[in-house]
Amino acid sequence: MRVAALYDIHGNLPALEAVLAEPDVAGADVVVIGGDALAGPMPAETLTLLEGLGERAGWLRGNAEREVLERRDADPAEGGIWDRRATWVAAQLSADQLARIAAWPATVAVDVDGLGPTRFCHATPRDDCEIFTAITPAEVVEPMLAAAEPTVVCGHTHVQFDRTIGGRRVVNAGSVGLPYEGQTGARWCLLGPDVQLRRTDYDMEAAAERISATDLPEAAELAQETLEPAAAEEATAHFEKMRIGRE
């Protein structure tokens, strides 16, 4: 079983189109959609394209899906930018689409060639919003992964890494739609028989124009963020500060 892990697409349809065109994604037995797939400029189109994968798709609910569902009836002017975006996204989706999203599980397990039993989750197996990074001390991360399989694949922080923690191989697949890697291009992961952290180029200028043309709150700012992504070190330091602030 070979798996392509596509995390944090964030409604960036051009990025998703480019990744799905990759031969290794087209040939994967399973395509895990690792949460935060729709919270962005083209949610309905992104969902339609992903559902076209049929039975090859393995769905996960991320914190953004939860927030979209929670804000179905919220005031569109209320809250911070991601709250307002979640409200907007909810309004772009039909009741049937929202019901399907509500049924997505929090985690999924796949027996991957060469890696064995592998747990896919959005942030951690126990929490869709918990934070750890490439530099979080192992003793902090180990309780987050208690009872998980020998390999764990996550996303959430939009920075790829591959590390060993408490005897487990822990992989962050990165972000398809909004990577924080200091370089443009969609990030994803191919698993089986080993782990490959991958990057896919696509037409960033054209994508930014498509994003800016939507009615997503502060769409132009998001388009600029895709053109000028934060560096991995900067993003990692930011998320570590957030993590420590929650302790």
C-alpha positions in Angstrom: 0.0 0.0 0.0 1.5 3.4 -1.1 0.0 6.5 0.3 0.1 10.2 -0.8 -0.6 12.5 2.2 -2.1 15.8 1.2 -2.5 18.1 4.2 -3.6 21.7 4.7 -4.8 22.4 1.2 -6.7 25.4 2.5 -8.9 25.7 -0.6 -6.0 26.4 -2.8 -7.4 24.8 -5.9 -4.4 25.5 -8.3 -2.0 23.9 -5.8 -4.2 20.9 -5.4 -4.6 20.5 -9.2 -0.9 20.5 -9.6 -0.3 17.9 -6.8 -3.1 15.6 -8.1 -1.3 15.6 -11.5 1.8 14.2 -10.0 2.4 10.6 -11.3 3.1 9.4 -7.7 -0.2 10.8 -6.5 -2.1 9.5 -9.4 -0.6 6.1 -8.8 -1.0 6.0 -5.0 -3.3 3.4 -3.6 -4.7 5.8 -1.0 -4.7 9.6 -0.9 -5.1 10.8 2.6 -6.7 14.2 2.9 -5.2 15.3 6.2 -7.5 18.0 7.3 -7.8 21.8 6.8 -8.6 21.0 3.2 -11.3 23.6 2.5 -10.7 26.7 4.6 -9.6 29.0 1.9 -10.6 30.7 -1.3 -12.1 27.9 -3.4 -13.7 25.4 -0.9 -16.5 24.0 -3.0 -14.3 23.4 -6.0 -11.7 21.9 -3.9 -14.2 19.5 -2.3 -15.5 18.5 -5.7 -12.1 17.7 -7.0 -11.2 15.7 -3.9 -14.4 13.7 -3.9 -13.5 12.7 -7.5 -10.8 10.5 -6.0 -13.6 8.2 -5.0 -12.7 5.2 -2.8 -8.9 6.1 -3.0 -9.6 9.1 -0.7 -9.0 8.8 3.1 -10.6 11.7 4.8 -9.5 13.5 8.0 -11.2 16.3 9.8 -8.9 19.1 10.8 -9.4 22.1 13.2 -10.5 24.2 10.2 -13.3 21.8 9.2 -14.5 21.8 12.8 -14.4 25.6 12.9 -16.3 25.8 9.6 -19.0 23.6 11.0 -19.2 25.6 14.2 -19.6 28.9 12.3 -22.4 27.9 9.9 -24.7 30.5 11.5 -22.2 33.0 12.7 -22.1 36.7 12.0 -19.8 37.0 8.9 -18.2 40.2 10.4 -17.5 38.6 13.8 -14.2 37.4 15.0 -10.6 37.3 13.7 -9.6 36.7 10.2 -9.7 32.9 10.3 -13.1 33.0 12.1 -14.5 35.2 9.3 -13.0 33.0 6.7 -14.5 30.0 8.3 -17.9 31.6 8.2 -17.5 32.5 4.6 -16.4 29.0 3.7 -19.5 27.5 5.4 -21.7 29.8 3.3 -20.1 28.5 0.1 -21.0 24.8 0.9 -24.3 23.1 0.7 -26.0 21.4 3.6 -25.2 18.0 2.0 -21.5 19.0 1.7 -21.4 20.1 5.3 -23.0 16.9 6.4 -20.3 14.9 4.6 -17.6 17.0 6.1 -19.1 16.5 9.6 -18.7 12.7 9.1 -15.0 12.8 8.4 -13.0 11.0 11.2 -10.3 12.6 13.3 -7.7 10.0 12.5 -7.3 7.0 10.1 -4.9 4.1 10.1 -3.3 2.5 7.0 -0.9 -0.3 6.7 1.8 1.3 4.5 4.4 -0.7 2.5 7.7 -0.7 4.3 6.4 1.3 7.3 3.7 -0.9 8.7 0.7 0.4 10.7 0.6 4.2 10.3 -1.7 6.6 12.1 -2.7 9.7 10.1 -4.0 12.7 12.1 -4.3 16.4 11.6 -2.3 17.8 14.6 -1.9 14.9 17.0 -3.9 11.6 17.5 -5.7 13.1 20.5 -6.3 16.7 19.4 -6.9 18.5 16.1 -5.3 21.7 17.3 -2.3 20.5 19.4 1.1 21.9 18.4 4.5 20.4 18.1 7.3 21.1 15.7 10.6 19.8 14.4 12.3 21.2 17.5 9.7 20.5 20.3 11.5 18.4 23.0 10.7 14.7 22.6 9.5 14.4 26.2 6.8 17.0 25.4 5.7 15.2 22.3 5.6 11.6 23.6 2.4 11.9 25.6 0.7 13.4 22.6 1.4 10.2 20.7 0.6 7.7 23.4 -0.7 4.4 22.1 -0.2 5.5 18.4 1.1 3.2 15.7 4.9 3.0 15.0 4.6 5.7 12.3 2.5 8.9 12.7 1.8 11.4 10.0 0.5 14.8 10.8 0.3 18.4 9.5 -1.2 21.5 11.1 1.9 23.6 11.3 2.6 23.8 7.6 6.3 22.8 7.9 7.6 19.4 6.8 9.8 17.3 9.0 10.7 13.6 9.6 11.9 12.8 13.1 12.0 9.9 15.6 10.3 10.4 18.9 10.1 7.7 21.6 10.7 5.0 19.0 8.1 6.2 16.6 8.7 7.8 13.2 6.8 11.1 13.1 6.3 12.9 9.8 4.8 16.2 9.1 3.6 16.2 5.5 3.7 19.9 5.1 1.0 22.0 3.4 -0.3 21.8 -0.1 -1.9 25.2 -0.2 -0.1 27.4 2.3 3.4 26.0 3.1 5.8 27.8 5.4 9.0 26.7 3.8 10.5 30.0 2.5 9.9 28.8 -1.0 6.8 28.6 -3.2 5.3 25.3 -4.4 2.9 22.8 -2.9 4.3 20.4 -0.2 3.1 16.9 0.4 4.4 13.4 1.3 4.7 10.0 -0.3 4.8 7.0 2.0 5.8 3.5 1.0 8.2 1.8 1.2 9.9 4.8 2.8 9.0 8.5 3.4 9.5 11.1 0.8 8.8 14.8 1.6 7.9 16.2 -1.7 7.4 19.6 -3.4 5.4 20.4 -6.5 5.9 23.6 -8.6 2.9 25.4 -10.1 2.1 28.8 -11.6 2.1 30.9 -8.5 1.3 34.2 -10.2 -1.8 32.7 -11.9 -2.8 31.1 -8.6 -2.5 34.4 -6.7 -4.7 36.0 -9.3 -7.4 33.3 -8.9 -7.2 33.6 -5.1 -7.5 37.4 -5.2 -10.5 37.2 -7.5 -12.6 35.4 -4.8 -14.7 37.0 -2.1 -12.8 35.3 0.7 -12.1 37.8 3.5 -8.7 39.4 2.9 -8.2 37.3 -0.2 -5.5 39.6 -1.6 -3.5 39.2 1.6 -3.7 35.4 1.4 -2.6 35.5 -2.3 0.4 37.5 -1.2 1.2 35.0 1.5 1.3 32.2 -1.1 3.7 34.3 -3.2 5.9 35.1 -0.2 5.7 32.2 2.2 7.3 32.5 5.7 10.6 30.6 6.2 10.4 27.2 8.0 12.6 28.5 10.8 10.4 31.6 11.3 7.2 29.5 11.3 8.7 26.9 13.6 9.7 29.6 16.1 6.2 31.1 15.9 4.5 27.8 16.6 6.8 26.9 19.4 5.9 30.2 21.1 2.3 29.4 20.7 2.8 25.9 22.1 4.7 27.2 25.2 2.0 29.9 25.7 -0.6 27.1 26.0 1.2 25.2 28.6 
